[in-house]
């Protein structure tokens, strides 16, 4: 039995990390009504990585805008409003309407896509 314990630990530890990812995804989906997997694709489709670093999104490593790391733990969106799902969706859809001085353009993101993007961003902890 003692010989099997190290093997069990090596097999079980990666699975524990996967449980956290699944829990984060479920939580993000419940918060936003979006799908984090579609959100990841939408981040690519809208070209968010042209300006931002977005963990987990291939090629999204730009430094024009702030990195979007740890969005699920941040207190504010863009430093101007409380980080809530409704506020994040609003920001993604029309940043200049929230803060006219922002350099982030309005990209005509649909509400469904904004919810999906927000859902993905909330998985980043």
C-alpha positions as a printed Julia matrix, in Angstrom:
125×3 Matrix{Float64}:
   0.0    0.0     0.0
   2.78   2.46    0.85
   4.36   1.94   -2.57
   1.13   2.92   -4.29
   0.73   6.17   -2.4
   3.36   8.16   -4.38
   1.84   6.92   -7.64
  -1.65   7.91   -6.47
  -0.41  11.4    -5.6
   1.23  11.83   -9.01
  -1.98  10.8   -10.76
  -4.42  12.67   -8.49
  -2.71  16.07   -8.24
  -3.24  17.08  -11.88
  -6.89  16.08  -11.56
  -7.35  18.39   -8.6
  -6.24  21.33  -10.73
  -8.76  20.32  -13.39
 -11.5   20.4   -10.76
 -10.64  24.01   -9.98
 -10.79  24.94  -13.66
 -14.2   23.32  -14.02
 -15.48  25.07  -10.89
 -14.16  28.42  -12.17
 -15.86  27.85  -15.53
 -19.17  26.91  -13.91
 -19.0   29.93  -11.63
 -18.15  32.27  -14.51
 -21.0   30.86  -16.6
 -23.47  31.32  -13.74
 -22.29  34.9   -13.13
 -22.42  36.09  -16.73
 -24.8   33.83  -18.61
 -21.93  33.35  -21.07
 -19.71  30.49  -22.08
 -15.99  30.8   -21.33
 -15.04  28.52  -24.23
 -16.91  30.69  -26.72
 -15.46  33.72  -24.92
 -11.93  32.56  -25.59
 -12.77  32.26  -29.29
 -14.49  35.66  -29.28
 -11.39  37.26  -27.74
  -9.47  36.03  -30.76
 -12.2   36.98  -33.25
 -12.5   40.57  -31.95
  -8.73  40.99  -31.88
  -8.47  41.71  -28.16
  -4.93  40.28  -28.21
  -3.89  43.11  -30.54
  -3.82  45.38  -27.5
  -4.03  43.11  -24.44
  -2.22  40.17  -22.95
  -4.87  37.55  -22.26
  -3.68  34.38  -20.52
  -4.63  31.21  -22.35
  -5.32  32.93  -25.67
  -2.73  32.17  -28.34
  -1.07  35.31  -29.67
  -2.74  37.59  -27.11
   0.45  39.04  -25.69
   0.31  42.72  -26.6
   1.07  45.55  -24.2
  -0.84  48.48  -25.73
  -3.64  48.08  -23.17
  -3.37  46.58  -19.7
  -2.91  42.83  -19.34
  -6.17  41.08  -18.52
  -4.58  38.7   -16.05
  -6.51  37.96  -12.86
  -9.73  39.64  -14.07
 -11.69  37.24  -11.9
 -10.05  38.74   -8.81
  -9.94  42.43   -9.69
 -12.03  44.95   -7.79
 -12.52  47.34  -10.72
 -13.01  47.26  -14.47
 -10.65  49.7   -16.21
 -10.19  51.49  -12.91
 -13.54  53.24  -13.3
 -16.3   50.92  -12.06
 -16.83  47.99   -9.73
 -16.01  44.62  -11.27
 -19.45  43.06  -11.61
 -20.66  40.91  -14.5
 -23.06  43.62  -15.71
 -20.35  46.28  -15.59
 -17.79  44.1   -17.35
 -20.26  43.27  -20.13
 -21.13  46.96  -20.45
 -17.43  47.88  -20.67
 -16.7   45.22  -23.3
 -19.6   46.43  -25.43
 -18.95  50.17  -25.3
 -15.89  51.39  -23.37
 -16.13  55.06  -24.52
 -19.71  55.27  -23.19
 -18.37  54.34  -19.75
 -15.19  56.42  -19.92
 -14.96  58.94  -22.77
 -11.21  59.32  -22.13
 -10.42  55.64  -22.7
  -8.21  54.61  -25.6
 -10.19  51.38  -25.95
 -12.47  51.58  -28.96
 -16.02  50.39  -29.33
 -15.71  47.15  -31.32
 -19.45  46.52  -31.79
 -19.34  43.43  -29.61
 -22.76  41.81  -29.36
 -24.24  41.29  -25.92
 -23.95  37.51  -26.29
 -20.28  37.77  -27.27
 -19.63  40.24  -24.43
 -21.15  37.77  -21.95
 -18.97  35.0   -23.35
 -15.84  37.18  -23.17
 -16.69  38.25  -19.62
 -17.23  34.62  -18.7
 -13.75  33.72  -19.96
 -12.18  36.7   -18.2
 -13.78  35.68  -14.91
 -11.99  32.32  -15.12
  -8.66  34.18  -14.96
  -7.65  34.08  -11.3
